């Protein structure tokens, strides 16, 4: 268990208790650590609900990492009060319910990257403590230190979250990484997703999303990784702009999708080709019969001129 006596360390800026075998619920005494910039409790066996007080106790919190525990229940809507938050990682838990619409109020994520990393260093002693952050994205494990200020991320993957795709997330203009994969999210990807111009990685795989993939996604010029596999998307893939840089694996497991880069052709592509073939065939036929007619006419008229 996390010792309750930790609340005596009220000057603490960074708390890393990750990769241990901690169990039990989060003690309410943690709320007294009001100066925390980073709270990393990932890869433990912590359980119970994520307490609502997390959203009000840490006004300066930049990174909240509770990945790979056994937290259950709903996401507290008060998480939106974390106005300094740049990284929210709640992946690999047992969270349920809808993603709170209040996430749009995460103020540090709705603007360009301007986080000063000076607060993540200890300049009060003869040595300097360098913070590091592990981000799992693009199928890779990436480590950030000096470039922490560039990381703006939401990872809610591998839970039991449901409800429609939270359109409000598209107002978090500073997002670089967004991972909602392996949940039960339904609905359509909104056209407004194109507003996330900083987005480098988008993983919505293994959900129940449906409808057409919005053509506006072709405007996401920073997008280097995309995974929309194993959903219920349909119609033609908008294989233009940035979308033309992705391979078949990004769209696999959507039986009603068609067009490049998939092998499956769309029906309108077949029809267009058929129409073109008919036009070409008709054109050839017309010339064929015209040439016969001209030949016949020449055969009759030539003797009169000889």
Order of alpha helices (4+ residues) and beta strands (2+ residues): beta-beta-beta-beta-alpha-beta-beta-beta-beta-beta-beta-beta-beta-beta-beta-beta-beta-beta-beta-beta-alpha
